[in-house]
Amino acid sequence: MKIAETCVKYPVFTVMLIAFLVTLGVFSYRGLAVDLFPKADPATVNVNVQLPGATPEEVVTGVVLPLEDAISSVSGIDEINVYSSEGFADITCTFVLERDIEGAAQDIREKVAGAIDRLPRETLPPVITKLDPQSDPILTLLVSGPIPRRELTEIADKQVRRAIQTVDGVGSVDLNGGQARQIRVLLDAQKLTAHNFTVLDVRDALRRENIEAPGGRMITGPQELGLRTLGRVASAEQFGEIVIGTRAGRRCGFTTSPQWKMARRNCALGRRYFAKTHRDRKLWLFRLSANRAPIPCEWPTM
């Protein structure tokens, strides 16, 4: 009753108090952060490591355990999930909600950098990425046509993907399920033995001859020229000119020992889509016309 008596007895004070509260509420509402989809996901950092040719057991003992021991000392880790396969290891670190993802990723990089010396020499540099749920793909495109998968991959990469990358607001475009070109070197064991070569000699020759490195600068009077070592193989036929080694004063190359041929990379991953995705995502299908130009058409409903 005292509040009611005060408001009746002092009407000007009551009006000023209400006006103050309303003004405070208006300014507070204007400065209030509102998000339709607020970030409620914990910070997640992923570490990918490759050890070519290693079995899953060797990956665990040689790569996963040293990295896991180093990463486990980072503060704020909620759980660590490890997936290992042949020549590959994936370590996913999930932090508590209070931990900032930038600081968490930086701590993981420092710990991984300190543990690199404990990894096998053949280990490729680890790739550390921050997993952001808001960066998930929002549009899926399919490309199909009555042509080989290798040629279809070239069209999807050179025409469709590069055209989408030029659109304003597009962060990244990933190409999955394609078939890249590769060159296979077929070794004849009898010829290698006859010339006293091993598989490692062939591998070292490919690495040694197929390079392109800077050669410094040359100053000739008033001119200054940049030099480059052009040793990169430009076509498949040039593999026959690579020299593996010298035996009895005779150079032995790919024309005498190994053979090469054009081939397609084996696809270990296939992608199929049977229906539309989530209601806020679109799934489009690109079909190739007679002149092999991609024609977009929306995915039919099931």
N, C-alpha and C positions, 0 to 999 in steps of 0.2 A: 504493500500500500504506500510505502514511502516513495517509491519510484513514481507511482501514479500521481501522488500529491505534489511531488517536485515538478513533474511535467505540466500539471495544471497551474501551479503557482508561478512557474517561470516559463512561459510559452516561447519567448525568444531563445532562451538557452536550449530548449528542446529542439526547436527548428534548426539551430546552428549545429547541434550535436548530430542530428539525422543527416544534415547536408554534409557534414564532415565524413561520416561513415559512408555515405553514398559516393562522395568524391574519391575516397580512399579505395573503395571497391572498384570504381571505374578504372582508375590508374593501375590497380593491381591486376585486373582482368586483361588490360592491354599488354602488360608485360609478362603474362602467363604463357609459358611454352606449351603448345598443344601439338600433338603428333597423332595422326590417325593410326599409325602402326609404330608404337614406341619400341625402342630397342630393349628387349628383355632376354636376349640370348647371351650366354657367357662367352667370354673371349676364348677363341679357339685358334691354335697355331698348328700348322701341319709341316712336317719335315719329311721330305722324300730323298732317299739315298739309293744309288744304283751301284752294284758291284757285278759287272758283266761276267757271265760264265759261272757264277757261284751257285751252289745249291741252297735251298731254304735254310738248312742247318748251318751252313757256313755264313750265311747272311746274319743269322741270329747271333752266333758266337763272335763273329768278327766285326759286325756293324751295329746291330741293335743293342747289345749289352753295353758297349762303351758309351754310346749316345744316351741310352736310358739312364745310366749311372750319372752322367753329367747333367742331364735335364732334370732329373728328380730333385736336385738341390735348389731349383728355382722356387721362390716363394709364391704361394697362391695357387698352386696346381691342385685341381680337384681330382682329375683322373688322367691316366695315360693309356691310350689304346695303340697297340702295335699290330701291324699286318705285314707279313713277310712272304715272299714268293721267290721264284728262281731269279736271282740277280737283282732283286728289288726289295726295298723295305720302306714302309710308311708308318710314321710315328705321329699320332694325333694327341695334342696336349690340350685339355680343357681346363680353364681356370674358373675361379669363383666369380660371382657377379660383380664384386667390388673391384676386381682387377681390370685395369685399362688394357686394351688390346695392343696399343702402341708400345707401352712399356713391357708387356709380356713378350711380344715378338722380339724386342731388342734384347731382353734377357736370354731368350732361347738362342738367338744368333751368337751371343757371346759365349754361351756354354758349348754350343756346337763347334764354334771356331777353336775353342780350347781343347776339344776332344778329337780334332781331325788327325793329330799326330798319332793317335792310338788306333786309327783305322788302317786297313790294308792299303798298300800302295796303289792297287788298281781301282780303288774306290773313286767314283766320280764326285765332283763337288756337290755337297748337299744343297737342296733347294728348299728354302723356308718361305712359306706363304701364310698369310692371314686369311682365315675363313670368315667371310662376311655373308650372312644369309641374305642381305639386301642386294648382293651382287650375283645372285642366281639368275640363270637365263630366263627371260620373259617372252622369248619368241623362238620357236623351233621351226626350221625349214627343212624340207625333204627334197632331194633332187633325184629324178628317175628318168630313164630313157632307154630306148632299144639299142644301146651301144655298150661296148666293154666298160667294165668298172674303172679301168685305168684312165680312159678318155673322159669318162663321166667325172672322175675326180679332178682332172685338169679344168673342166668347165666350171665345176663348183668352186674351185679355188681361184681361178683367174677371172671369172666373170661375176659369179654370185657373191662370193665372200668379199671381194675387193669393192664391189658396188655398195654393199651394206656398210662397210667400214667408213665410207665417205659420208654417211648420213649423220647429221648433227645429233649429238646425244648418245651415240653408240660407244660403249666402253671397249668391248672386245668381241671378236667373232671367232668361235672355235669350229674346226672342221673335224668331224668324227666319222668313222666307218669308211674312209676312203682307202685307196690302194696306190701307194707311191711306187715310183720306179726305182729299181736297183740293178746293179750289175753283179752277177755271180761269177766267181773265179773257180773253175773246175780243175782240180789238181789230179795229175796222173802220178801215182805212187812209184811206178816203175821208172818213169822219166826223171822224177826228182831224185830217186836213189842212184840212177845212172850218172847224174851230174853232181851228186853229193850235196843236194839241197834238202832243206827241211821246210816244214810249213811256216816256222817262225821266220825263215829267210824271205819267204814270199810276203809275209805280213810286213816285215821291216822294209822291204823294197817298195811296197805300196805306200807306206807312210813316208818314206824318204823321197820318193820321186813325185808324189802327188801333193805338192805344196806350192804356195804362193806367198812369198815373204818380201818385205821392203829391203831394198839394196842400198839405202843411203842417198847421198846427194853428190853431184859432180859439178864443179865450177869450171867453165871454159870461157875465159875472158869475161865479158860482161854478162854472160848467161849462167844461170844456175838450173840444173836439170835434176829431176827426181828419178831415181833408179828403182826398178822393181824386178824381182825374180819371177818370171812367168813359168811356173812349173806345174800349174794346175791342169789336170786332164780335162779337155773340153768336150771330147766325144768318146764313145765306147771303143772306136777303132784305135785310139791312141794308147790303150792299155797294152797293145802288142809291141809298143816301142819301149816299154819299161824294162830296164836291165836289172836282173836279180843279183847277179854277181859275175865273177870272172873265174873260169876254170881252164888251166893250161894255156893261158894267154888268149882265150876266146871268151867273148862276152855272151852270156846266156840270159835270154829274156823270156817274155811271155810267148814268143813265137816258137820256142823250143821245148819249154816245160809245161806250164799251166795253160789252160784254155779258158776263155771267158765267153759269156753270152748275156744278152739282154734278158731280163726277167722282171717279174712283178713281185713286190714284197708280199709275203704271206700275211694275211689278215687274221689276227687272233681275236679280233673283236668285231662283232656284227651288231648293227642297230636296226631295230624294227619298231614301228609305231602302228598301233592298231586302232586308235580312237583319238578323240580330242583330249587335251590335257585339262588342267584346272580351268575353272570358269574365267579367271582373269588372265589366262594365257592363250595365245593363238597357235595353232599348228597349221602350217601351210605346206603345200606340195608343189614342187617345180617340175613340170614335164617339158621335155625337149620337143620342139617343132621339127619340121622337115629340114630346115636350115640350121638345126642344132642351137637355136636361140631359146633360153629358158622362158617359159610362159607360166606365171603364177596362177594357181587355182586353189581355192580353199578346200581343206580336207573334208570329205563327205562324212556326214553324220552316220552313226551306226544304228 
